[in-house]
């Protein structure tokens, strides 16, 4: 089966603590060629003095308004925004973090294939970009990720993993907001259908 070699970027950030009941991940997946347009569409909605978005430091009203306006921008077609509650809670925090990242990326790949209409070709050449923290830079995390890149079916499409400061990437900041949106479900402010209908965020 033919392999699709155009580069895909996958940004992942978290809300909550790995292993805890409230742990959820936010994911943004898009073609690398479209990342600049997606980044600019978000930046254009912000006040000129906003350097970095931290969901926990902003009001729910502001964040919900921002997501609603972002959904109306000229952001790229095929871009996937996914909120996924952690399903694995057993193990060390770095291991739990890694396993849930792996499953989130694999889920996002399926959604991306659907959104972009890719048929008959395996996705490949994916770069996974994470907001640097103590868990996702830990050797136990990287051991789990490297094993999945080598052996775990769809995740073998991930060819490179990097951890950066979220200040360097609007898409990582967007992934942070998407992860934080899980708190709105827990607080009964929103439900999964509302996140999909209002902001185009898929919830699992």
N, C-alpha and C positions, 0 to 999 in steps of 0.2 A: 504493500500500500504506500502511495506517495506520501512524503513527509513535507509539512508546511514549514519553511525555514524563515519566514519573515518574523522579525523579533517582536515578542509580546512582553509587556511589562506587567507585573503583578505586585501591587502594593498592599501590605497587610499591617494592621495595627490592632491593639487589643483594648478591651475595657474590662476592668476587674483583675483578679489575681488568678494565675494559672492553678488549677485544682479546686478552686472555690466554685460555689454554685452560680455566682454572678459572672463567671468568665465568658466573654464573647469576643469574637473577632470581626473586624471590618475589613473588607477586601475591595480593591478597585483593580480591574483588569482591562487593558486596552492595547491596541497596536502601539508600538513605540513611536511610529511616525505621527500618531495623533496626540501624543502626550503633551506637547507644547500648546496645542489648541485647547485641550482640556484644562491645563494649568492656567492659561490666560483667561478662560471663561470664568473660572473661580476667582482669580485675582481681581478681575474687573468689577466684581460685586463687592469688594472690600474697600474700606476706607484707606486712603493712601498711607496712613501710618501703621497699618496692621502688618507686622512682620511674620507672625506665626499664630495659627489657630490652635488653641487647646480646648477641647470640648468641655472638660470639667470646669473650666474657668469662665464659661459663657452661659448665658441663660438659655433655657429650652426654647423660649420664644424666638430669640435671635437665631439659634441654630436651625430651628424648623423653618423660619422665614428664609434663611440663607439656602437651605436645601431646596425649598420650593422654587426660589428664584433661579437656582442653578439648573433645575430641571427644565426651565424655560429658555435656557441659553443655547447657543450654537455649539454645544458640546458634541464630541464625536459620536456618530452612530456605532452601535456594536459595543459600546463601553458597558461593562458589567460592574454593578455596585451590589455587594452582597454582605448581609449580616448573618453570621452563623453562631449559634450558641454552642459552646464546647460540649462534646459528647463523651470525652475521655477525661476522667478525673484522677485516675490511679497512676502513681509514679512520682518521681521528683518533679519539681516545678519546671525545670528545663525540658524534661521528657514530655510532660503533659502539654506544655506549650508547643513543642515540636510536632507531636502527633496531631494536635488540633489544627496547626498551621497546614500540615500535609493534607488533611482531609478537606480543609477549607479551599485550598488551592485546587485540588482535584474537582471539587464541586463547581468552583468558579470556571474551570476549564469547560465543563459540560455546558454551563450557562453561556459562556463565550461562544462556543461552537454553535449553539442555538441562535444567539443574537446576530452573529455574523453570517449565518447560512453556510458555514463550511461543511462540505460533504465529501466523504471518501478519502480524506487525508488526515494523517495523524498530526496533532499539534506538536510543535517542538520549538526550541530556541526561546524558552521562557526565562526571563530574569526576575527572580523574587527579591523584592526590596522591603526590608523591615525597619521599623523604628528601633534604633539600638537601645537595648536595655540589658540588665544582668542575666535574664533568662535566655534571651536569644543570641547571646554571645558566649554562653557557657559551653564547655566542651561536650557535655551530655546532649545538649540541643543539637550541636553541629554533627555529632555522631549519628543521631537519629535522622537528621536531614540528609546527610551523605549516604546513609544506607538506603533511604527511600529514593534518592536520585539514581542509585545504582539498580535497585531491585523492585521498586513499587510501581509497576504498571504505568498508569497515566502520569505519575509524578516524575517519571524519568524524562519527561519533556522539559523539566526545569534544569537548565544548564549552568546557571550561576545564581548564587545567593549573596546578598550584601546587606549589611546593617549600617544605616546612616542616621544622622540626627534629623528628625522630622522637620526642623527649620529649613532644611535644604530642599524640601519637596512639598508643593501644595497637594499632590496626590496622596502622600502619606498623611497629611493633615486631614484630607477628606476621608481617608480610611479610618482615622481616629474618630471623626464625627459619626461615621456609619456604625462603628463598633459601639459608640456611646448611645446610639439610638435604641439599643436593647433596653436601656433603663426606662425609656418611655413606655415600652411594653410592660415592664415589670410594675411601673407606677400607674398603669391603666390610662396613660395619656394618649397613647396610640395603640393600634394593633398591627399585625403583620400586613393585613390588607391595606390599611391606611398608609403604611410606609411604602408599599408598592405603588398604590394609586397616586399618592401625593408627591413622592420623591423618586420613584423608580428604583427603590431599594428592595432587593429580594431578601426575604427572611426565611431562614431554616433553623 
